[in-house]
Amino acid sequence: MPAILPVLGLMWNREEDYLTLDIKSQEEFIFMSKRHMLSIVAQVFDPLGFTAPALLLPKLLVQKSRHEAKAFEVETATLPVARVQGSEVFKTTGVDLAGPLIIRDGQKIWIVIYTCAVYRCVSLDVITGLSTADSHETFLNSLERFVANYGRPNTVYSDNGTNFIGAKNIFDKLDWEEIAKISQVKKLQWILNCEAAPWWGGFRERLIRSVKGLMKRMIGKSKLSFDELRTCIASVAAIINDRPLTTINEDGNDLVPLSIHVFKT
């Protein structure tokens, strides 16, 4: 039998008969927030109350910070450089899917949403066949149409959908050094969301909400044909890309507000 045994969350040295408690060091935190303080307290499991005197101070600090209405979270991190530096439209692109939609003949349709991470414009496409085993090939056809219209992006952000992972694996298998020698095309950087992190990709998800809201107003509960649906999403994309990026006032002599169409042309 080992000399040190776990007993009720504590470590008991049965030979010398004393209890110890192991807590991870918090020295790496430059700024101690309420969340970090609660994390320290939550590490301790002591049903017998041996550590109550030591835990009293951090508990009082958390309680005092609540009474003073201090912010629970630390300061928001800055945006990635690729999302704030000036570049061509869609050079940094986020891609996501919305659907499925059931059209008039009973076929399932998905909407592919391409979002520029810098200028926040959108490009919408319609695809079918995502329920099949070769769904990533269906998405690659949509991506090829997007590249033909807007040019090749340098960076693509997406979630961990099977079609996106399949497309990324295909790109990773390519010999980009040989491709660069022949065509001077650089490697496409594909960045996936962290697994089990649905709060990632907010710049894409917010525009998906806008697309769904406009489509509900335009379609309602009606079932469209494939051609009618393509026309509908083209109108939705035009409305989103025509939204003003600056403040609008009631002065008729004021300058025309900037919109996304200015950067697309």
SETOR-650868 format. One record per residue (C-alpha): residue number from 1; residue in three letters; x, y, z. Coordinates in Angstrom, 3 decimals, always signed. Layout:
N
<site><resi>NUM</resi><resn>ALA</resn><px>X</px><py>Y</py><pz>Z</pz></site>
...
This chain:
265
<site><resi>1</resi><resn>MET</resn><px>+0.000</px><py>+0.000</py><pz>+0.000</pz></site>
<site><resi>2</resi><resn>PRO</resn><px>+1.415</px><py>+3.451</py><pz>-0.936</pz></site>
<site><resi>3</resi><resn>ALA</resn><px>+2.406</px><py>+5.850</py><pz>+1.816</pz></site>
<site><resi>4</resi><resn>ILE</resn><px>+0.202</px><py>+8.691</py><pz>+0.452</pz></site>
<site><resi>5</resi><resn>LEU</resn><px>-3.477</px><py>+8.012</py><pz>-0.270</pz></site>
<site><resi>6</resi><resn>PRO</resn><px>-6.275</px><py>+10.273</py><pz>-1.555</pz></site>
<site><resi>7</resi><resn>VAL</resn><px>-8.923</px><py>+10.763</py><pz>+1.110</pz></site>
<site><resi>8</resi><resn>LEU</resn><px>-11.974</px><py>+13.005</py><pz>+0.563</pz></site>
<site><resi>9</resi><resn>GLY</resn><px>-10.174</px><py>+15.253</py><pz>-1.902</pz></site>
<site><resi>10</resi><resn>LEU</resn><px>-7.038</px><py>+15.543</py><pz>+0.248</pz></site>
<site><resi>11</resi><resn>MET</resn><px>-3.772</px><py>+13.608</py><pz>+0.258</pz></site>
<site><resi>12</resi><resn>TRP</resn><px>-3.200</px><py>+11.599</py><pz>+3.463</pz></site>
<site><resi>13</resi><resn>ASN</resn><px>+0.271</px><py>+10.514</py><pz>+4.490</pz></site>
<site><resi>14</resi><resn>ARG</resn><px>-0.635</px><py>+7.443</py><pz>+6.485</pz></site>
<site><resi>15</resi><resn>GLU</resn><px>+2.871</px><py>+6.916</py><pz>+7.851</pz></site>
<site><resi>16</resi><resn>GLU</resn><px>+3.284</px><py>+10.399</py><pz>+9.348</pz></site>
<site><resi>17</resi><resn>ASP</resn><px>-0.484</px><py>+11.006</py><pz>+9.629</pz></site>
<site><resi>18</resi><resn>TYR</resn><px>-0.968</px><py>+14.420</py><pz>+8.045</pz></site>
<site><resi>19</resi><resn>LEU</resn><px>-3.134</px><py>+15.826</py><pz>+5.213</pz></site>
<site><resi>20</resi><resn>THR</resn><px>-1.926</px><py>+17.899</py><pz>+2.262</pz></site>
<site><resi>21</resi><resn>LEU</resn><px>-3.703</px><py>+19.792</py><pz>-0.518</pz></site>
<site><resi>22</resi><resn>ASP</resn><px>-2.343</px><py>+20.323</py><pz>-4.031</pz></site>
<site><resi>23</resi><resn>ILE</resn><px>-3.453</px><py>+23.486</py><pz>-5.864</pz></site>
<site><resi>24</resi><resn>LYS</resn><px>-2.099</px><py>+24.520</py><pz>-9.261</pz></site>
<site><resi>25</resi><resn>SER</resn><px>-0.103</px><py>+27.720</py><pz>-9.230</pz></site>
<site><resi>26</resi><resn>GLN</resn><px>-1.818</px><py>+30.858</py><pz>-10.525</pz></site>
<site><resi>27</resi><resn>GLU</resn><px>+1.357</px><py>+32.909</py><pz>-10.972</pz></site>
<site><resi>28</resi><resn>GLU</resn><px>+0.951</px><py>+32.979</py><pz>-14.756</pz></site>
<site><resi>29</resi><resn>PHE</resn><px>-2.070</px><py>+35.295</py><pz>-14.472</pz></site>
<site><resi>30</resi><resn>ILE</resn><px>-0.993</px><py>+38.935</py><pz>-14.768</pz></site>
<site><resi>31</resi><resn>PHE</resn><px>-4.535</px><py>+40.175</py><pz>-14.195</pz></site>
<site><resi>32</resi><resn>MET</resn><px>-6.624</px><py>+38.311</py><pz>-11.614</pz></site>
<site><resi>33</resi><resn>SER</resn><px>-10.288</px><py>+38.394</py><pz>-12.675</pz></site>
<site><resi>34</resi><resn>LYS</resn><px>-13.286</px><py>+37.030</py><pz>-10.819</pz></site>
<site><resi>35</resi><resn>ARG</resn><px>-13.277</px><py>+34.008</py><pz>-13.105</pz></site>
<site><resi>36</resi><resn>HIS</resn><px>-9.667</px><py>+33.204</py><pz>-12.163</pz></site>
<site><resi>37</resi><resn>MET</resn><px>-10.444</px><py>+33.677</py><pz>-8.473</pz></site>
<site><resi>38</resi><resn>LEU</resn><px>-13.436</px><py>+31.327</py><pz>-8.705</pz></site>
<site><resi>39</resi><resn>SER</resn><px>-11.255</px><py>+28.818</py><pz>-10.560</pz></site>
<site><resi>40</resi><resn>ILE</resn><px>-8.795</px><py>+28.769</py><pz>-7.652</pz></site>
<site><resi>41</resi><resn>VAL</resn><px>-11.542</px><py>+28.262</py><pz>-5.085</pz></site>
<site><resi>42</resi><resn>ALA</resn><px>-13.261</px><py>+25.570</py><pz>-7.180</pz></site>
<site><resi>43</resi><resn>GLN</resn><px>-10.070</px><py>+23.481</py><pz>-7.302</pz></site>
<site><resi>44</resi><resn>VAL</resn><px>-10.397</px><py>+22.768</py><pz>-3.604</pz></site>
<site><resi>45</resi><resn>PHE</resn><px>-12.645</px><py>+19.893</py><pz>-2.547</pz></site>
<site><resi>46</resi><resn>ASP</resn><px>-12.615</px><py>+19.816</py><pz>+1.226</pz></site>
<site><resi>47</resi><resn>PRO</resn><px>-15.833</px><py>+18.396</py><pz>+2.752</pz></site>
<site><resi>48</resi><resn>LEU</resn><px>-14.246</px><py>+18.319</py><pz>+6.227</pz></site>
<site><resi>49</resi><resn>GLY</resn><px>-13.484</px><py>+22.058</py><pz>+6.180</pz></site>
<site><resi>50</resi><resn>PHE</resn><px>-9.768</px><py>+21.865</py><pz>+6.974</pz></site>
<site><resi>51</resi><resn>THR</resn><px>-8.926</px><py>+24.569</py><pz>+4.424</pz></site>
<site><resi>52</resi><resn>ALA</resn><px>-11.737</px><py>+26.962</py><pz>+5.396</pz></site>
<site><resi>53</resi><resn>PRO</resn><px>-9.396</px><py>+29.591</py><pz>+6.945</pz></site>
<site><resi>54</resi><resn>ALA</resn><px>-7.228</px><py>+29.709</py><pz>+3.819</pz></site>
<site><resi>55</resi><resn>LEU</resn><px>-10.215</px><py>+29.911</py><pz>+1.425</pz></site>
<site><resi>56</resi><resn>LEU</resn><px>-12.024</px><py>+32.595</py><pz>+3.381</pz></site>
<site><resi>57</resi><resn>LEU</resn><px>-10.016</px><py>+35.484</py><pz>+1.877</pz></site>
<site><resi>58</resi><resn>PRO</resn><px>-10.546</px><py>+34.633</py><pz>-1.843</pz></site>
<site><resi>59</resi><resn>LYS</resn><px>-14.251</px><py>+34.013</py><pz>-1.201</pz></site>
<site><resi>60</resi><resn>LEU</resn><px>-14.540</px><py>+37.411</py><pz>+0.455</pz></site>
<site><resi>61</resi><resn>LEU</resn><px>-12.718</px><py>+39.039</py><pz>-2.480</pz></site>
<site><resi>62</resi><resn>VAL</resn><px>-15.140</px><py>+37.481</py><pz>-4.981</pz></site>
<site><resi>63</resi><resn>GLN</resn><px>-18.084</px><py>+38.601</py><pz>-2.844</pz></site>
<site><resi>64</resi><resn>LYS</resn><px>-16.721</px><py>+42.138</py><pz>-2.595</pz></site>
<site><resi>65</resi><resn>SER</resn><px>-16.161</px><py>+42.353</py><pz>-6.369</pz></site>
<site><resi>66</resi><resn>ARG</resn><px>-19.802</px><py>+41.393</py><pz>-6.933</pz></site>
<site><resi>67</resi><resn>HIS</resn><px>-21.001</px><py>+44.132</py><pz>-4.611</pz></site>
<site><resi>68</resi><resn>GLU</resn><px>-18.838</px><py>+46.670</py><pz>-6.437</pz></site>
<site><resi>69</resi><resn>ALA</resn><px>-20.196</px><py>+45.470</py><pz>-9.817</pz></site>
<site><resi>70</resi><resn>LYS</resn><px>-16.790</px><py>+44.720</py><pz>-11.263</pz></site>
<site><resi>71</resi><resn>ALA</resn><px>-16.633</px><py>+43.206</py><pz>-14.750</pz></site>
<site><resi>72</resi><resn>PHE</resn><px>-16.695</px><py>+39.410</py><pz>-14.678</pz></site>
<site><resi>73</resi><resn>GLU</resn><px>-14.576</px><py>+38.981</py><pz>-17.808</pz></site>
<site><resi>74</resi><resn>VAL</resn><px>-11.111</px><py>+40.186</py><pz>-18.657</pz></site>
<site><resi>75</resi><resn>GLU</resn><px>-10.483</px><py>+42.742</py><pz>-21.363</pz></site>
<site><resi>76</resi><resn>THR</resn><px>-11.516</px><py>+41.701</py><pz>-24.869</pz></site>
<site><resi>77</resi><resn>ALA</resn><px>-8.650</px><py>+40.559</py><pz>-27.065</pz></site>
<site><resi>78</resi><resn>THR</resn><px>-7.758</px><py>+42.428</py><pz>-30.242</pz></site>
<site><resi>79</resi><resn>LEU</resn><px>-8.895</px><py>+41.164</py><pz>-33.633</pz></site>
<site><resi>80</resi><resn>PRO</resn><px>-6.483</px><py>+39.108</py><pz>-35.763</pz></site>
<site><resi>81</resi><resn>VAL</resn><px>-4.319</px><py>+41.114</py><pz>-38.136</pz></site>
<site><resi>82</resi><resn>ALA</resn><px>-5.927</px><py>+39.471</py><pz>-41.179</pz></site>
<site><resi>83</resi><resn>ARG</resn><px>-9.297</px><py>+40.958</py><pz>-40.186</pz></site>
<site><resi>84</resi><resn>VAL</resn><px>-8.211</px><py>+44.576</py><pz>-39.848</pz></site>
<site><resi>85</resi><resn>GLN</resn><px>-5.513</px><py>+45.168</py><pz>-42.444</pz></site>
<site><resi>86</resi><resn>GLY</resn><px>-6.523</px><py>+46.641</py><pz>-45.778</pz></site>
<site><resi>87</resi><resn>SER</resn><px>-6.690</px><py>+44.145</py><pz>-48.631</pz></site>
<site><resi>88</resi><resn>GLU</resn><px>-8.785</px><py>+43.143</py><pz>-51.597</pz></site>
<site><resi>89</resi><resn>VAL</resn><px>-12.330</px><py>+41.956</py><pz>-51.001</pz></site>
<site><resi>90</resi><resn>PHE</resn><px>-12.642</px><py>+38.287</py><pz>-49.940</pz></site>
<site><resi>91</resi><resn>LYS</resn><px>-8.887</px><py>+37.804</py><pz>-49.470</pz></site>
<site><resi>92</resi><resn>THR</resn><px>-9.752</px><py>+36.744</py><pz>-45.928</pz></site>
<site><resi>93</resi><resn>THR</resn><px>-12.978</px><py>+34.769</py><pz>-46.180</pz></site>
<site><resi>94</resi><resn>GLY</resn><px>-15.257</px><py>+32.962</py><pz>-43.770</pz></site>
<site><resi>95</resi><resn>VAL</resn><px>-17.517</px><py>+30.212</py><pz>-45.096</pz></site>
<site><resi>96</resi><resn>ASP</resn><px>-20.534</px><py>+28.551</py><pz>-43.532</pz></site>
<site><resi>97</resi><resn>LEU</resn><px>-23.726</px><py>+26.724</py><pz>-44.484</pz></site>
<site><resi>98</resi><resn>ALA</resn><px>-27.386</px><py>+27.443</py><pz>-43.798</pz></site>
<site><resi>99</resi><resn>GLY</resn><px>-30.187</px><py>+24.967</py><pz>-44.297</pz></site>
<site><resi>100</resi><resn>PRO</resn><px>-31.462</px><py>+22.647</py><pz>-45.427</pz></site>
<site><resi>101</resi><resn>LEU</resn><px>-34.337</px><py>+24.245</py><pz>-47.317</pz></site>
<site><resi>102</resi><resn>ILE</resn><px>-37.003</px><py>+22.110</py><pz>-48.986</pz></site>
<site><resi>103</resi><resn>ILE</resn><px>-37.866</px><py>+23.342</py><pz>-52.466</pz></site>
<site><resi>104</resi><resn>ARG</resn><px>-41.045</px><py>+22.644</py><pz>-54.417</pz></site>
<site><resi>105</resi><resn>ASP</resn><px>-39.996</px><py>+19.247</py><pz>-55.811</pz></site>
<site><resi>106</resi><resn>GLY</resn><px>-38.995</px><py>+17.997</py><pz>-52.314</pz></site>
<site><resi>107</resi><resn>GLN</resn><px>-35.257</px><py>+18.327</py><pz>-52.854</pz></site>
<site><resi>108</resi><resn>LYS</resn><px>-33.006</px><py>+19.537</py><pz>-49.999</pz></site>
<site><resi>109</resi><resn>ILE</resn><px>-31.011</px><py>+22.681</py><pz>-50.696</pz></site>
<site><resi>110</resi><resn>TRP</resn><px>-28.241</px><py>+24.320</py><pz>-48.661</pz></site>
<site><resi>111</resi><resn>ILE</resn><px>-27.055</px><py>+27.919</py><pz>-48.880</pz></site>
<site><resi>112</resi><resn>VAL</resn><px>-23.293</px><py>+28.505</py><pz>-48.856</pz></site>
<site><resi>113</resi><resn>ILE</resn><px>-22.393</px><py>+31.849</py><pz>-47.266</pz></site>
<site><resi>114</resi><resn>TYR</resn><px>-19.011</px><py>+33.388</py><pz>-48.073</pz></site>
<site><resi>115</resi><resn>THR</resn><px>-18.164</px><py>+36.387</py><pz>-45.893</pz></site>
<site><resi>116</resi><resn>CYS</resn><px>-15.317</px><py>+38.850</py><pz>-46.266</pz></site>
<site><resi>117</resi><resn>ALA</resn><px>-13.728</px><py>+39.163</py><pz>-42.821</pz></site>
<site><resi>118</resi><resn>VAL</resn><px>-12.539</px><py>+42.732</py><pz>-43.490</pz></site>
<site><resi>119</resi><resn>TYR</resn><px>-15.372</px><py>+44.467</py><pz>-45.379</pz></site>
<site><resi>120</resi><resn>ARG</resn><px>-18.205</px><py>+42.167</py><pz>-44.171</pz></site>
<site><resi>121</resi><resn>CYS</resn><px>-19.722</px><py>+41.654</py><pz>-47.616</pz></site>
<site><resi>122</resi><resn>VAL</resn><px>-21.320</px><py>+38.344</py><pz>-48.562</pz></site>
<site><resi>123</resi><resn>SER</resn><px>-21.577</px><py>+36.023</py><pz>-51.537</pz></site>
<site><resi>124</resi><resn>LEU</resn><px>-24.327</px><py>+33.384</py><pz>-51.524</pz></site>
<site><resi>125</resi><resn>ASP</resn><px>-24.477</px><py>+30.122</py><pz>-53.447</pz></site>
<site><resi>126</resi><resn>VAL</resn><px>-26.902</px><py>+27.186</py><pz>-53.567</pz></site>
<site><resi>127</resi><resn>ILE</resn><px>-25.773</px><py>+23.552</py><pz>-53.452</pz></site>
<site><resi>128</resi><resn>THR</resn><px>-27.368</px><py>+20.132</py><pz>-53.152</pz></site>
<site><resi>129</resi><resn>GLY</resn><px>-26.177</px><py>+16.686</py><pz>-52.142</pz></site>
<site><resi>130</resi><resn>LEU</resn><px>-24.629</px><py>+17.450</py><pz>-48.752</pz></site>
<site><resi>131</resi><resn>SER</resn><px>-26.271</px><py>+14.327</py><pz>-47.329</pz></site>
<site><resi>132</resi><resn>THR</resn><px>-24.146</px><py>+12.099</py><pz>-49.584</pz></site>
<site><resi>133</resi><resn>ALA</resn><px>-20.681</px><py>+10.677</py><pz>-48.894</pz></site>
<site><resi>134</resi><resn>ASP</resn><px>-18.985</px><py>+13.021</py><pz>-51.397</pz></site>
<site><resi>135</resi><resn>SER</resn><px>-20.406</px><py>+16.195</py><pz>-49.814</pz></site>
<site><resi>136</resi><resn>HIS</resn><px>-16.961</px><py>+17.836</py><pz>-49.752</pz></site>
<site><resi>137</resi><resn>GLU</resn><px>-16.808</px><py>+17.547</py><pz>-53.558</pz></site>
<site><resi>138</resi><resn>THR</resn><px>-20.153</px><py>+19.332</py><pz>-53.826</pz></site>
<site><resi>139</resi><resn>PHE</resn><px>-18.787</px><py>+22.114</py><pz>-51.647</pz></site>
<site><resi>140</resi><resn>LEU</resn><px>-15.548</px><py>+22.279</py><pz>-53.686</pz></site>
<site><resi>141</resi><resn>ASN</resn><px>-17.628</px><py>+22.963</py><pz>-56.815</pz></site>
<site><resi>142</resi><resn>SER</resn><px>-19.236</px><py>+25.895</py><pz>-54.996</pz></site>
<site><resi>143</resi><resn>LEU</resn><px>-15.811</px><py>+27.117</py><pz>-53.862</pz></site>
<site><resi>144</resi><resn>GLU</resn><px>-14.541</px><py>+26.973</py><pz>-57.446</pz></site>
<site><resi>145</resi><resn>ARG</resn><px>-17.475</px><py>+29.126</py><pz>-58.595</pz></site>
<site><resi>146</resi><resn>PHE</resn><px>-16.707</px><py>+31.597</py><pz>-55.815</pz></site>
<site><resi>147</resi><resn>VAL</resn><px>-13.028</px><py>+31.809</py><pz>-56.822</pz></site>
<site><resi>148</resi><resn>ALA</resn><px>-14.028</px><py>+32.333</py><pz>-60.461</pz></site>
<site><resi>149</resi><resn>ASN</resn><px>-16.188</px><py>+35.315</py><pz>-59.474</pz></site>
<site><resi>150</resi><resn>TYR</resn><px>-14.131</px><py>+37.005</py><pz>-56.749</pz></site>
<site><resi>151</resi><resn>GLY</resn><px>-10.617</px><py>+35.623</py><pz>-56.977</pz></site>
<site><resi>152</resi><resn>ARG</resn><px>-8.692</px><py>+33.221</py><pz>-54.797</pz></site>
<site><resi>153</resi><resn>PRO</resn><px>-8.675</px><py>+33.957</py><pz>-51.041</pz></site>
<site><resi>154</resi><resn>ASN</resn><px>-5.489</px><py>+33.784</py><pz>-49.004</pz></site>
<site><resi>155</resi><resn>THR</resn><px>-7.168</px><py>+32.590</py><pz>-45.797</pz></site>
<site><resi>156</resi><resn>VAL</resn><px>-10.429</px><py>+30.706</py><pz>-45.227</pz></site>
<site><resi>157</resi><resn>TYR</resn><px>-12.157</px><py>+30.333</py><pz>-41.846</pz></site>
<site><resi>158</resi><resn>SER</resn><px>-14.792</px><py>+27.655</py><pz>-41.242</pz></site>
<site><resi>159</resi><resn>ASP</resn><px>-16.280</px><py>+25.402</py><pz>-38.607</pz></site>
<site><resi>160</resi><resn>ASN</resn><px>-15.634</px><py>+21.655</py><pz>-38.292</pz></site>
<site><resi>161</resi><resn>GLY</resn><px>-18.318</px><py>+20.473</py><pz>-40.703</pz></site>
<site><resi>162</resi><resn>THR</resn><px>-17.459</px><py>+17.241</py><pz>-42.521</pz></site>
<site><resi>163</resi><resn>ASN</resn><px>-17.567</px><py>+18.944</py><pz>-45.914</pz></site>
<site><resi>164</resi><resn>PHE</resn><px>-15.145</px><py>+21.657</py><pz>-44.769</pz></site>
<site><resi>165</resi><resn>ILE</resn><px>-12.782</px><py>+19.158</py><pz>-43.170</pz></site>
<site><resi>166</resi><resn>GLY</resn><px>-12.861</px><py>+17.048</py><pz>-46.344</pz></site>
<site><resi>167</resi><resn>ALA</resn><px>-12.032</px><py>+20.070</py><pz>-48.483</pz></site>
<site><resi>168</resi><resn>LYS</resn><px>-9.214</px><py>+21.102</py><pz>-46.141</pz></site>
<site><resi>169</resi><resn>ASN</resn><px>-7.714</px><py>+17.585</py><pz>-46.253</pz></site>
<site><resi>170</resi><resn>ILE</resn><px>-7.666</px><py>+17.717</py><pz>-50.048</pz></site>
<site><resi>171</resi><resn>PHE</resn><px>-5.798</px><py>+21.032</py><pz>-49.997</pz></site>
<site><resi>172</resi><resn>ASP</resn><px>-3.345</px><py>+19.723</py><pz>-47.388</pz></site>
<site><resi>173</resi><resn>LYS</resn><px>-2.440</px><py>+16.762</py><pz>-49.624</pz></site>
<site><resi>174</resi><resn>LEU</resn><px>-1.353</px><py>+19.019</py><pz>-52.485</pz></site>
<site><resi>175</resi><resn>ASP</resn><px>+2.328</px><py>+19.673</py><pz>-53.121</pz></site>
<site><resi>176</resi><resn>TRP</resn><px>+2.209</px><py>+23.444</py><pz>-52.702</pz></site>
<site><resi>177</resi><resn>GLU</resn><px>+5.933</px><py>+23.897</py><pz>-53.281</pz></site>
<site><resi>178</resi><resn>GLU</resn><px>+5.655</px><py>+22.324</py><pz>-56.723</pz></site>
<site><resi>179</resi><resn>ILE</resn><px>+2.503</px><py>+24.332</py><pz>-57.453</pz></site>
<site><resi>180</resi><resn>ALA</resn><px>+4.286</px><py>+27.556</py><pz>-56.466</pz></site>
<site><resi>181</resi><resn>LYS</resn><px>+7.141</px><py>+26.798</py><pz>-58.884</pz></site>
<site><resi>182</resi><resn>ILE</resn><px>+4.773</px><py>+26.242</py><pz>-61.797</pz></site>
<site><resi>183</resi><resn>SER</resn><px>+2.053</px><py>+28.830</py><pz>-61.191</pz></site>
<site><resi>184</resi><resn>GLN</resn><px>+3.357</px><py>+31.142</py><pz>-58.410</pz></site>
<site><resi>185</resi><resn>VAL</resn><px>+0.243</px><py>+30.318</py><pz>-56.373</pz></site>
<site><resi>186</resi><resn>LYS</resn><px>+0.766</px><py>+30.333</py><pz>-52.612</pz></site>
<site><resi>187</resi><resn>LYS</resn><px>-0.712</px><py>+27.799</py><pz>-50.231</pz></site>
<site><resi>188</resi><resn>LEU</resn><px>-4.308</px><py>+28.385</py><pz>-49.195</pz></site>
<site><resi>189</resi><resn>GLN</resn><px>-4.469</px><py>+28.727</py><pz>-45.415</pz></site>
<site><resi>190</resi><resn>TRP</resn><px>-7.580</px><py>+27.004</py><pz>-44.072</pz></site>
<site><resi>191</resi><resn>ILE</resn><px>-8.332</px><py>+27.663</py><pz>-40.391</pz></site>
<site><resi>192</resi><resn>LEU</resn><px>-10.926</px><py>+25.526</py><pz>-38.596</pz></site>
<site><resi>193</resi><resn>ASN</resn><px>-12.754</px><py>+26.489</py><pz>-35.435</pz></site>
<site><resi>194</resi><resn>CYS</resn><px>-11.674</px><py>+24.939</py><pz>-32.179</pz></site>
<site><resi>195</resi><resn>GLU</resn><px>-13.726</px><py>+21.793</py><pz>-31.597</pz></site>
<site><resi>196</resi><resn>ALA</resn><px>-16.752</px><py>+22.150</py><pz>-29.306</pz></site>
<site><resi>197</resi><resn>ALA</resn><px>-16.472</px><py>+25.958</py><pz>-29.437</pz></site>
<site><resi>198</resi><resn>PRO</resn><px>-19.753</px><py>+27.227</py><pz>-30.977</pz></site>
<site><resi>199</resi><resn>TRP</resn><px>-18.963</px><py>+30.818</py><pz>-29.957</pz></site>
<site><resi>200</resi><resn>TRP</resn><px>-16.151</px><py>+30.961</py><pz>-32.527</pz></site>
<site><resi>201</resi><resn>GLY</resn><px>-16.792</px><py>+32.441</py><pz>-35.967</pz></site>
<site><resi>202</resi><resn>GLY</resn><px>-19.068</px><py>+35.257</py><pz>-34.827</pz></site>
<site><resi>203</resi><resn>PHE</resn><px>-18.341</px><py>+37.381</py><pz>-37.921</pz></site>
<site><resi>204</resi><resn>ARG</resn><px>-19.857</px><py>+34.596</py><pz>-40.047</pz></site>
<site><resi>205</resi><resn>GLU</resn><px>-22.732</px><py>+33.650</py><pz>-37.765</pz></site>
<site><resi>206</resi><resn>ARG</resn><px>-23.953</px><py>+37.246</py><pz>-37.504</pz></site>
<site><resi>207</resi><resn>LEU</resn><px>-24.379</px><py>+37.511</py><pz>-41.269</pz></site>
<site><resi>208</resi><resn>ILE</resn><px>-26.081</px><py>+34.106</py><pz>-41.384</pz></site>
<site><resi>209</resi><resn>ARG</resn><px>-28.662</px><py>+35.607</py><pz>-39.044</pz></site>
<site><resi>210</resi><resn>SER</resn><px>-29.126</px><py>+38.529</py><pz>-41.459</pz></site>
<site><resi>211</resi><resn>VAL</resn><px>-29.553</px><py>+36.167</py><pz>-44.407</pz></site>
<site><resi>212</resi><resn>LYS</resn><px>-32.124</px><py>+34.032</py><pz>-42.577</pz></site>
<site><resi>213</resi><resn>GLY</resn><px>-34.049</px><py>+37.093</py><pz>-41.421</pz></site>
<site><resi>214</resi><resn>LEU</resn><px>-34.332</px><py>+38.487</py><pz>-44.957</pz></site>
<site><resi>215</resi><resn>MET</resn><px>-35.314</px><py>+35.124</py><pz>-46.398</pz></site>
<site><resi>216</resi><resn>LYS</resn><px>-38.088</px><py>+34.698</py><pz>-43.817</pz></site>
<site><resi>217</resi><resn>ARG</resn><px>-39.496</px><py>+38.063</py><pz>-44.848</pz></site>
<site><resi>218</resi><resn>MET</resn><px>-39.254</px><py>+37.264</py><pz>-48.560</pz></site>
<site><resi>219</resi><resn>ILE</resn><px>-40.338</px><py>+33.610</py><pz>-48.610</pz></site>
<site><resi>220</resi><resn>GLY</resn><px>-42.286</px><py>+33.002</py><pz>-45.427</pz></site>
<site><resi>221</resi><resn>LYS</resn><px>-43.632</px><py>+29.447</py><pz>-45.570</pz></site>
<site><resi>222</resi><resn>SER</resn><px>-43.721</px><py>+29.264</py><pz>-49.377</pz></site>
<site><resi>223</resi><resn>LYS</resn><px>-41.844</px><py>+26.563</py><pz>-51.286</pz></site>
<site><resi>224</resi><resn>LEU</resn><px>-39.910</px><py>+27.857</py><pz>-54.246</pz></site>
<site><resi>225</resi><resn>SER</resn><px>-38.444</px><py>+26.179</py><pz>-57.271</pz></site>
<site><resi>226</resi><resn>PHE</resn><px>-34.665</px><py>+25.913</py><pz>-57.578</pz></site>
<site><resi>227</resi><resn>ASP</resn><px>-34.515</px><py>+28.845</py><pz>-60.004</pz></site>
<site><resi>228</resi><resn>GLU</resn><px>-36.759</px><py>+31.003</py><pz>-57.812</pz></site>
<site><resi>229</resi><resn>LEU</resn><px>-34.591</px><py>+30.256</py><pz>-54.777</pz></site>
<site><resi>230</resi><resn>ARG</resn><px>-31.430</px><py>+31.304</py><pz>-56.644</pz></site>
<site><resi>231</resi><resn>THR</resn><px>-33.129</px><py>+34.578</py><pz>-57.558</pz></site>
<site><resi>232</resi><resn>CYS</resn><px>-34.175</px><py>+35.087</py><pz>-53.939</pz></site>
<site><resi>233</resi><resn>ILE</resn><px>-30.686</px><py>+34.613</py><pz>-52.482</pz></site>
<site><resi>234</resi><resn>ALA</resn><px>-29.235</px><py>+36.938</py><pz>-55.141</pz></site>
<site><resi>235</resi><resn>SER</resn><px>-31.612</px><py>+39.647</py><pz>-53.898</pz></site>
<site><resi>236</resi><resn>VAL</resn><px>-30.684</px><py>+38.891</py><pz>-50.274</pz></site>
<site><resi>237</resi><resn>ALA</resn><px>-26.959</px><py>+39.245</py><pz>-51.036</pz></site>
<site><resi>238</resi><resn>ALA</resn><px>-27.585</px><py>+42.543</py><pz>-52.847</pz></site>
<site><resi>239</resi><resn>ILE</resn><px>-29.521</px><py>+43.941</py><pz>-49.866</pz></site>
<site><resi>240</resi><resn>ILE</resn><px>-26.821</px><py>+42.958</py><pz>-47.363</pz></site>
<site><resi>241</resi><resn>ASN</resn><px>-24.016</px><py>+44.320</py><pz>-49.521</pz></site>
<site><resi>242</resi><resn>ASP</resn><px>-25.900</px><py>+47.601</py><pz>-49.995</pz></site>
<site><resi>243</resi><resn>ARG</resn><px>-26.133</px><py>+48.368</py><pz>-46.283</pz></site>
<site><resi>244</resi><resn>PRO</resn><px>-24.333</px><py>+51.573</py><pz>-45.228</pz></site>
<site><resi>245</resi><resn>LEU</resn><px>-21.078</px><py>+51.327</py><pz>-43.300</pz></site>
<site><resi>246</resi><resn>THR</resn><px>-21.245</px><py>+54.886</py><pz>-41.958</pz></site>
<site><resi>247</resi><resn>THR</resn><px>-23.835</px><py>+56.988</py><pz>-40.148</pz></site>
<site><resi>248</resi><resn>ILE</resn><px>-26.851</px><py>+58.249</py><pz>-42.127</pz></site>
<site><resi>249</resi><resn>ASN</resn><px>-28.360</px><py>+61.631</py><pz>-41.194</pz></site>
<site><resi>250</resi><resn>GLU</resn><px>-31.304</px><py>+63.630</py><pz>-42.490</pz></site>
<site><resi>251</resi><resn>ASP</resn><px>-29.226</px><py>+66.259</py><pz>-44.270</pz></site>
<site><resi>252</resi><resn>GLY</resn><px>-29.938</px><py>+65.919</py><pz>-47.970</pz></site>
<site><resi>253</resi><resn>ASN</resn><px>-26.729</px><py>+67.732</py><pz>-48.878</pz></site>
<site><resi>254</resi><resn>ASP</resn><px>-24.534</px><py>+65.362</py><pz>-46.908</pz></site>
<site><resi>255</resi><resn>LEU</resn><px>-22.127</px><py>+62.961</py><pz>-48.612</pz></site>
<site><resi>256</resi><resn>VAL</resn><px>-23.391</px><py>+59.583</py><pz>-49.766</pz></site>
<site><resi>257</resi><resn>PRO</resn><px>-22.622</px><py>+57.005</py><pz>-47.039</pz></site>
<site><resi>258</resi><resn>LEU</resn><px>-20.099</px><py>+54.314</py><pz>-47.822</pz></site>
<site><resi>259</resi><resn>SER</resn><px>-21.472</px><py>+50.867</py><pz>-48.630</pz></site>
<site><resi>260</resi><resn>ILE</resn><px>-19.841</px><py>+47.529</py><pz>-49.353</pz></site>
<site><resi>261</resi><resn>HIS</resn><px>-20.465</px><py>+47.913</py><pz>-53.097</pz></site>
<site><resi>262</resi><resn>VAL</resn><px>-17.808</px><py>+50.648</py><pz>-53.134</pz></site>
<site><resi>263</resi><resn>PHE</resn><px>-15.130</px><py>+48.109</py><pz>-52.147</pz></site>
<site><resi>264</resi><resn>LYS</resn><px>-16.385</px><py>+45.363</py><pz>-54.446</pz></site>
<site><resi>265</resi><resn>THR</resn><px>-15.991</px><py>+47.437</py><pz>-57.605</pz></site>
